[in-house]
Amino acid sequence: MNLFHSRQQSLSPEDASLAQALADVATIAILQQRDLGQEQLEKTQLQRALSSRIVIEQAKGILAERWNVTPDAAYEALRSYARAHQLRISDCARHIIDQTLDTDRIPRT
């Protein structure tokens, strides 16, 4: 901590103590802000993951029903298709739900 004064003089012990207390409060505020930012980032990531998982589960259900297969088999087919086309599974799932991906193009595993 650096303290400056307009005149050349020593700080009194009370002034030094007050300055240290203010510096401590500022440090705590900075650390709390970082924690809040990290919490917000984690919350956003968790929400994104949950949303992605919901979309994937819906697409699995669609494929399982159309193909009369288990949800696990539907997921494996979805995952294989996504990998083969260098796409995220959630993007493929969204296209299945939106009916912009013909499910006949997905090889059954």
C-alpha positions in Angstrom: 0.0 0.0 0.0 1.4 3.4 -1.0 0.1 6.6 0.7 0.9 10.1 -0.4 0.4 13.4 1.3 0.6 16.9 -0.1 3.0 17.9 2.6 6.2 16.1 3.8 5.2 14.6 7.1 4.9 11.2 8.8 1.6 9.4 9.1 0.2 9.1 12.6 -0.4 5.6 13.8 -4.2 6.3 13.6 -3.9 7.5 10.0 -1.8 4.4 9.0 -4.4 2.2 10.7 -7.3 3.9 9.0 -5.5 3.6 5.6 -4.8 -0.1 6.2 -8.5 -0.7 7.1 -9.6 1.1 3.9 -7.1 -1.0 1.8 -8.4 -4.2 3.5 -12.0 -3.3 2.6 -11.0 -2.5 -1.0 -9.2 -5.9 -1.2 -12.3 -7.7 0.2 -14.5 -5.9 -2.4 -12.2 -6.9 -5.3 -12.1 -10.6 -4.1 -15.9 -10.7 -3.7 -16.4 -9.2 -7.2 -14.2 -12.0 -8.6 -16.2 -14.6 -6.7 -19.4 -13.2 -8.1 -18.1 -13.2 -11.6 -17.0 -16.8 -11.2 -20.3 -17.8 -9.8 -22.1 -16.1 -12.7 -19.9 -17.9 -15.2 -20.5 -21.2 -13.5 -24.3 -20.6 -13.4 -24.3 -19.7 -17.2 -22.2 -22.8 -18.0 -24.5 -25.1 -16.0 -27.6 -23.6 -17.6 -26.1 -24.1 -21.0 -25.3 -27.7 -20.2 -28.8 -28.3 -18.8 -30.4 -26.8 -21.9 -28.2 -28.9 -24.1 -29.0 -32.0 -22.2 -32.7 -31.4 -22.5 -32.4 -31.0 -26.3 -30.4 -34.2 -26.6 -32.9 -36.1 -24.5 -35.8 -34.9 -26.7 -34.0 -35.9 -29.9 -33.2 -39.3 -28.4 -36.8 -39.8 -27.7 -37.8 -38.8 -31.2 -35.3 -41.2 -32.7 -36.1 -44.1 -30.3 -39.8 -43.7 -31.2 -39.3 -43.4 -34.9 -36.9 -46.3 -35.1 -38.4 -48.5 -32.4 -35.0 -48.7 -30.6 -33.8 -48.0 -27.1 -32.9 -44.5 -26.1 -29.3 -45.6 -25.7 -29.2 -46.9 -29.3 -30.8 -43.6 -30.5 -28.1 -41.7 -28.6 -25.3 -43.7 -30.1 -26.6 -43.1 -33.6 -27.0 -39.4 -32.8 -23.4 -39.2 -31.4 -21.9 -41.1 -34.3 -23.7 -38.9 -36.8 -22.5 -35.7 -35.0 -18.9 -37.0 -34.9 -18.9 -38.0 -38.5 -20.1 -34.6 -39.6 -17.9 -32.7 -37.0 -21.0 -31.2 -35.3 -21.9 -30.8 -31.7 -24.4 -33.4 -30.5 -26.7 -30.7 -29.2 -26.7 -29.0 -32.7 -27.7 -32.3 -34.4 -30.4 -32.8 -31.7 -31.8 -29.3 -32.3 -32.0 -30.0 -36.0 -33.9 -33.2 -35.3 -36.4 -31.4 -33.1 -36.7 -28.6 -35.6 -37.2 -31.2 -38.4 -34.3 -29.6 -40.4 -32.4 -32.9 -40.3 -33.9 -35.8 -42.1 -33.6 -38.7 -39.6 -33.3 -41.1 -42.5 -29.9 -39.7 -43.1 -28.7 -40.8 -39.7 -27.3 -44.4 -39.8 -28.7 -46.6 -37.1 -26.1 -48.3 -35.0 
